[in-house]
Amino acid sequence: MAEECRKHPEFPSVVDRYFTRWYKPDVKGKISEDHCILQHSNRICVITLAECHPLLQTGKTIQNINYQISANCSRLQNKVSGKSKRGAQFLTEFAPLCRISCSDGEEYTIYSCIRGRLLEVNERILENPELLQEKPSTEGYIAVVLPKFEESKTITDGLLSQKEYEEIVSRRTCAKSEDL
């Protein structure tokens, strides 16, 4: 059995099998600060960093991850209960989820990119920020959001498919090589 697995290394990951990847490039006009939304068939969306986000590209060292958005709003205080997800914070497309500070002084704000209820934030990345860079689509996710049922079909309207996103990334790469 183990030998069979070695013969077929192209098996898709759990993320690739059960989630559809959607992308929000250049969030709030910041070039290359791309976010990825993994949408499951049950409407649940996992917010992660896209492969081309500067935190994943440049080998930056994450100094701090802060879910305290303002004096009165902390994503860590989100308490959800029951079938209707009572108590969940409601997010708009540009609601900040967290702020990530790097050792070089750069700070990145991660946004939800979709409307919905905040089900959970990933507290594991607070103790182990390297997860965010090493496994951004799995253990290093930022948050889990549940869109409203009525909006679940339209939340992807402002997002790009994986193919569209790859085209944008290749255009960026070509533009950078021309600038050099």
Disulfide bonds with the S-S distance in Angstrom:
none
